[in-house]
Amino acid sequence: MAAVGALLASIDSASPLRGPCALFFLLMAPAAAIGTALRGLDPFGRVLCALAGAVAVDMLVAQCMLALHRWSIRGGVVAVTVLSLSLLLLGLFRQRISGRRAQERTTKTKVV
């Protein structure tokens, strides 16, 4: 449903589903990326922090676009998508690095 919202907003469709689906995308894309990075929290705290972070990302994008006089629906969806993907990749990269370090520590303690 989120991908449908991004697609409908990008192609400037006149569908009545464009608004709700785009809003769902604008909330869920950054929330999923932030939630991936917050693996250490309990589930309720993770959901709450991810949704608050998603609202903050959306507001930051909107404020920057308005300050630069470059407001557009398509541009906002693209900016949120790029920020969400970068946050997701950063979180996954950080988890992979910490997983390697934990694996190295366990192999070192077994050898000693």
Secondary structure, 3 states (H helix, E strand, C coil): CHHHHHHHHHCCCCCCCHHHHHHHHHHHHHHHHHHHHCCCCCHHHHHHHHHHHHHHHHHHHHHHHHHCCCCCHHHHHHHHHHHHHHHHHHHHHHHHHHHHHHHHHHHHHHHC
